[in-house]
Amino acid sequence: MPNAEKPQAPTPTGQVRIQPRIGEILLELGYVTQQQIDEAMHSAEDAGLQLGARLVRRNVISEGQLAEALAKRLHVEFTELTHSNDVDPAAVSVLPERIARRFILVPMSLANGVLKVAMASPGNIFAIDAVRAATGFEVQPVAAPERAIKQAIDRCYGFGADLESMASELASVEVGVQEEQENFDIGQVRNEAEDAPVVKYVDSLISHAIRDRASDIHIEPGRETVSVRVRVDGRLRHTVAPPKPLQNAVISRIKILSNLDIAEKRLPLDGRLRVKMQGRDVDLRVSTLPTIHGEKIVLRVLDRTAVRVELTKLGAEEAFLEHLTVILKRSNGIILVTGPTGSGKTTTLYASLNYVRDVAKNVISVEDPVEYEMEGVTQVHARAEIGMTFARALRSILRQDPDVIMVGEIRDLETLEIGIRASLTGHLVLSTLHTNDAVSSITRMINMGTEPYLIAATLITAIAQRLVRTICPECKEECDVPDAVRKRVEGILGEPVPARLFRGKGCAMCGSTGYFGRQAVFEYFSLDDETREMIVRRASERDLRLRQRAQGSGTMVTNALRKAIAGVTTIEEALQLEMSL
């Protein structure tokens, strides 16, 4: 138990009330054990931090649980700041941003001369005095999670508010509407694209998307409106859109930034731009598509710092990691990673390359495009438009004395055959295929025209993967599992399932979705002597799947369900994966 003195607070009658220690309250709420408190207090690496901060840092409690305990300790209101309407813009307008950021607080409402303020440290009298002096109002502190407050500050003062204001400013800009797309004035469009409101809106849109961990930004023209959506954790959600008359100006601004021809509106275009945010470089791949209502534009966000390039950070089960590390030590053969676009195949390949790269090995990759730069790997950008196809690049790579070759994707028979020849001549080849599961990759290669005996001789393993959303750690809570769902899961796993599991309640950190981030689930199909014989005699996919189950490696669905039982994801997310396969 902490040795700090118990703070005292005056009661309404003037008597002194002894306040319990934060550790006592957390114990009372059932959020910690005495052992966890003792371990946190004796941790040398947490020296200088208060007990609550130590427990949060050690992932014993969440910021929300700490805020709840502080509220009970100080006898103040508690809020999770889950919804955007929890904060009144009129209240925000009376407090300078510098004070809000300095003391980590945000005004919630203003009524009868009392300013209700959400605070990470509601007992900080210096912060309360600063707010009172800056606004002239009495202050009513409310306890809230620190992360939620910071997000509210960004939303109310920072780029979230900027995006709203930029859209409002755009609405007041006068533009010349041009009836025929073929006869538009390039000079006028360029001038509109370089107007300050348009520039600020595009900058704010990109910054907002990157800060929200978006993987894609979609700008979609309609008949009378423009829709802007961002994809976060695999799901699209709406964000602030520009007015319809400024559609061409906004799209042209993005095309200018990515060095695309603003005069070409009839053909699809591809470009790339790089932005610097918070000291790190973020690449964006830009793609345009002509539609009946104008050009649709999609920006794919490639945040180099977000990719996890270590095998241990993929979220894979121990058995799979052991299998992968063993086969990556092979000197020849083919390792395939399969799955649809956006399933995390590239991340797995980069993590594998990171594991095998060594000063004693010559590692070369050919990709379209090179998404992330990696030291110690020679990376080649395939450009089909100039004849630099995967197959042509592979032929040149084989003359560069490689040990390990990574092919971004096997798209045709020629590339596949060169990869097979490379593996037969003593090279380890890593690549991807677009198939639904691991077993289907064998059928796909045969259908492409490869002889089964070549597949049996070269393929080491086929790995299939998907991404499932993970439960938000800030609002994670226990929940009952309906009997029908539990029986269904038990039928799939063949083992008992707990009656209570976990879900995300929804908070400011996760945008009220209950999920924050994603993690991969895997299945793999290894080739042994019996499996190779089955491939040579063209065994059916059904028989190959039965063989996979006999190997005991499990499937993506069973992997996802076990993650749900472990509290990483939800049963709903795992069962949704089952329905999508």
Secondary structure, DSSP 8 states (H G I E B T S, - for coil): ---S---EEE-TTS-EEE---HHHHHHHHTS--HHHHHHHHT-GGGTTS-HHHHHHHTTSS-HHHHHHHHHHHHT-EE----SGGGS-HHHHTTS-HHHHHHHTEEEEEEETTEEEEEESSTT-HHHHHHHHHHH-SEEEEEE--HHHHHHHHHHHTSHHHHHHHHHHHHHT------S-GGG--HHHHHHHHTSHHHHHHHHHHHHHHHHTTEEEEEEEE-SS-EEEEEEETTEEEE-----GGGHHHHHHHHHHHTT--TT--SS-EEEEEEEEETTEEEEEEEEEEEETTEEEEEEEEEETTT---SGGGS---HHHHHHHHHHTT-SSEEEEEE--TTSSHHHHHHHHHHHH--TTS-EEEEESS--S--TTSEEEE-BGGGTB-HHHHHHHHGGG--SEEEES---SHHHHHHHHHHHHTT-EEEEEE--SSTTHHHHHHHHHT--HHHHHHHEEEEEEEEEEEEE-SSSEEEEE--HHHHHHHHHHHSS---SEEEEE---TTTTTSSEEEEEEEEEEEE--HHHHHHHHTT--HHHHHHHHHHHT---HHHHHHHHHHTTSS-HHHHHHHHHH-
